[in-house]
Amino acid sequence: MTSVLYDAPGPRAKRRNIIFSVVFFVLLALLLWWVYTVMDDKGQLEWALWKPFTQAEAWTTYLLPGLADTLKAAGLAMVIALPLGAFFGISRLSDHVWVRIPAGAVIEFFRAIPVLLLMLFANEFYSRYTDVSSEDRPLYAVVTGLVLYNASVLAEIVRAGILSLPKGQTEAAHAIGLRKGQTMTHILLPQAVTAMLPAIVTQLVVIVKDTALGGVMIGFTELLNTRGTLAANYANVIPSFIVVAIIYIIVNFILTSFAGWLEKRLRRSKRSTGAVLGKDDVEEMNAAEVGGSFGTGAGGTI
């Protein structure tokens, strides 16, 4: 059986793949054994170092509050960056130069600056020119830095997702009388979302992990920051790093699993039913938009 990308492996290739797989797993087992022996020799596997994680105090005082702050900052950044990135991504595809060029400049500017530098700048800005309290300032700075950087990255993801669609989609929409705004809203974006979802989820995972930068540099009490306090109190630096790493893996696994489920659901819901958009349907869509615009204008006059 062959594929578009490669031919089916023959007997030699199958034997070679089996040998490579066996060698890889043997080397992986040796590496894990070496790590285990080194940690055991250094006393990092003693029960006294791991016991705090079986008690409620370590979780309720340090890890769970830190995880809550991590998810809060990441959630706020996602909610703000996604629509902002979609806006700038679509704006960069505009036919109007006065829209396309400024949008491109904003995207390239913030995408070129490291997210940590944006956090530090935002923290200094809030400290000097706003009344944000010192307790809330790290959260504001982390969210601002994450939004500015990731919105610019998401804008490029949106633009690439729309451009990846076949050109015939746009031509067919124009042929039946749809305007560019209608084509973008009803034809291109619904299809592009499914294509963009894996890249968007990857960026959301990056947002979750980048919250740790705020804990290291500006004192934001996220998960990695509270781990330092926990390790100082219980003298279990290595075990605390391992536990926090496992928590990050679980959170990101849940996020990617949900995205995979959502992508499959979107693909199933967008399967073609064979219906054809006719002239009457287009006229109805145009009439609805005109009516909505007239109602908005009338409301403004009143």
Sequence and secondary structure as in RCSB ss.txt:
>XXXX:A:sequence
MTSVLYDAPGPRAKRRNIIFSVVFFVLLALLLWWVYTVMDDKGQLEWALWKPFTQAEAWTTYLLPGLADTLKAAG
LAMVIALPLGAFFGISRLSDHVWVRIPAGAVIEFFRAIPVLLLMLFANEFYSRYTDVSSEDRPLYAVVTGLVLYN
ASVLAEIVRAGILSLPKGQTEAAHAIGLRKGQTMTHILLPQAVTAMLPAIVTQLVVIVKDTALGGVMIGFTELLN
TRGTLAANYANVIPSFIVVAIIYIIVNFILTSFAGWLEKRLRRSKRSTGAVLGKDDVEEMNAAEVGGSFGTGAGG
TI
>XXXX:A:secstr
   SS     HHHHHHHHHHHHHHHHHHHHHHHHHHHHHHHTTTT HHHHGGGGSHHHIIIIIHHHHHHHHHHHH
HHHHHHHHHHHHHHHHTT S HHHHHHHHHHHHHHHHS HHHHHHHHHHHHHHHS   TTTHHHHHHHHHHHHHH
HHHHHHHHHHHHHTS HHHHHHHHHTT  HHHIIIIIIHHHHHHHHHHHHHHHHHHHHHHHHHHHHHS    HHH
HHHHHHHHHT HHHHHHHHHHHHHHHHHHHHHHHHHHHHHHHHHTS       HHHHHHHHHHHHHHHHHHHHHH
H 
